Amino acid sequence: MKTEYIIVNTNGNNDIVDITKNLESIINEAKLKDAILFLNVIGSTAALTTMEYESGLEKDLKQAIDKLIPFKKDYAHNATWSDDNGHAHLRSSFIKTNFFVSVSGGKLDLGTWQQVVLIDFDTRPRERKIVVKIVI
């Protein structure tokens, strides 16, 4: 097993960042043919998933997340910590902080319009660290 890292600066507030090219670079540099990449974003207010990374769907996903788990709500977490990011923790829990993606023939096993993205739900800009475990 080998470990790599991806560092991403985000704007928070549902910022969606495409990390597919970062993963492709890791694959190319490690000369991977067949492997599994296990990704884990460090922190409890961000998540990893896949989507078609285009402006319309990016907007749709942000609106859907805001409807499902709104920002301005009376969350117990906010009262406990005198904080304003209870929604960010809930969003991260629902989408998850980790993700597997396989590699076959030196390429990510993704659909034509499918990209791997990080979503930062916190209320401020952050530097996010994604751990990439390579299993061959």
C-alpha positions as a printed Julia matrix, in Angstrom:
136×3 Matrix{Float64}:
   0.0    0.0     0.0
   1.16   3.52   -0.76
  -0.15   6.86    0.56
  -0.48  10.12   -1.35
  -2.13  13.41   -0.41
  -4.18  16.01   -2.24
  -4.38  19.5    -0.75
  -7.3   21.67   -1.88
  -8.17  25.23   -0.91
 -11.92  25.82   -0.75
 -14.32  28.71   -0.22
 -16.66  26.76    2.1
 -20.45  27.14    1.83
 -21.04  24.17   -0.53
 -17.9   24.82   -2.59
 -17.45  21.92   -5.02
 -13.93  21.13   -6.25
 -13.17  18.6    -9.0
 -10.22  16.44   -7.88
 -10.3   14.0   -10.81
  -7.14  15.44  -12.42
  -5.31  15.18   -9.1
  -6.2   11.47   -8.98
  -5.14  10.98  -12.6
  -1.77  12.55  -11.76
  -1.33  10.13   -8.86
  -2.16   7.2   -11.15
   0.3    8.36  -13.81
   3.13   9.15  -11.4
   2.75   5.77   -9.65
   2.4    4.01  -13.04
  -0.7    2.22  -11.78
  -2.42  -0.25  -14.08
  -4.94  -1.93  -11.77
  -5.57  -0.66   -8.25
  -8.08   0.66   -5.78
  -7.85   4.2    -4.47
  -9.35   4.82   -1.06
  -9.91   8.53   -0.49
 -10.59  10.17    2.85
 -10.97  13.9     3.44
  -9.73  14.92    6.88
 -12.46  16.75    8.79
 -16.14  16.44    9.58
 -17.54  19.3     7.5
 -16.58  18.13    3.99
 -17.42  15.14    1.79
 -16.36  13.18   -1.28
 -18.62  11.93   -4.06
 -19.0   11.82   -7.83
 -21.05  13.96  -10.17
 -21.04  15.43  -13.64
 -19.0   18.51  -12.82
 -20.72  21.23  -14.85
 -22.18  24.55  -13.76
 -25.85  23.59  -14.08
 -25.56  20.41  -12.03
 -23.24  22.14   -9.57
 -25.98  24.71   -8.95
 -28.66  21.98   -8.74
 -26.65  19.97   -6.21
 -26.03  23.01   -4.02
 -29.76  23.87   -4.05
 -30.73  20.28   -3.24
 -28.3   20.16   -0.31
 -29.59  23.51    0.98
 -33.19  22.21    0.84
 -32.39  18.89    2.54
 -30.2   20.32    5.31
 -30.63  24.1     5.52
 -27.96  26.44    6.87
 -30.18  28.56    9.09
 -31.79  26.14   11.48
 -31.75  25.61   15.23
 -29.2   22.76   15.36
 -28.22  21.42   18.79
 -24.56  21.38   17.67
 -24.65  25.16   17.25
 -26.0   25.63   20.76
 -23.52  23.14   22.25
 -20.45  24.83   20.76
 -21.73  28.39   20.21
 -21.1   27.64   16.55
 -22.86  28.09   13.2
 -21.85  24.97   11.28
 -24.15  22.24   12.56
 -25.54  21.97    9.04
 -22.02  21.35    7.68
 -21.47  18.39   10.0
 -24.84  16.9     9.09
 -24.21  17.31    5.35
 -20.81  15.63    5.68
 -22.36  12.73    7.61
 -24.95  12.15    4.89
 -22.61  12.27    1.89
 -19.55  10.83    3.72
 -15.91  11.74    4.08
 -14.52   8.69    2.3
 -14.81   7.13   -1.11
 -13.41   4.22   -3.14
 -12.6    4.42   -6.84
 -11.02   1.64   -8.87
  -8.35   1.88  -11.55
  -8.27  -0.43  -14.58
  -5.75  -0.25  -17.38
  -4.2    2.87  -15.88
  -7.5    4.82  -15.9
 -10.07   5.7   -13.26
 -13.18   3.55  -13.59
 -15.55   6.47  -14.1
 -18.27   7.21  -16.62
 -17.74   9.65  -19.46
 -19.31  12.54  -17.55
 -18.4   11.43  -14.03
 -15.84  13.26  -11.91
 -14.69  12.83   -8.31
 -15.4   15.93   -6.24
 -14.79  17.33   -2.8
 -17.63  19.37   -1.31
 -16.8   21.75    1.54
 -19.84  22.52    3.68
 -18.16  24.65    6.35
 -18.94  28.35    6.74
 -15.49  29.64    5.84
 -12.6   29.02    3.43
 -10.49  26.01    4.37
  -7.45  24.07    3.3
  -8.59  20.47    2.91
  -6.35  17.42    2.99
  -7.42  14.29    1.18
  -5.57  11.07    2.0
  -5.28   8.71   -0.97
  -4.44   5.12   -0.08
  -3.33   3.1    -3.09
  -4.06  -0.62   -2.89
  -2.5   -2.73   -5.65
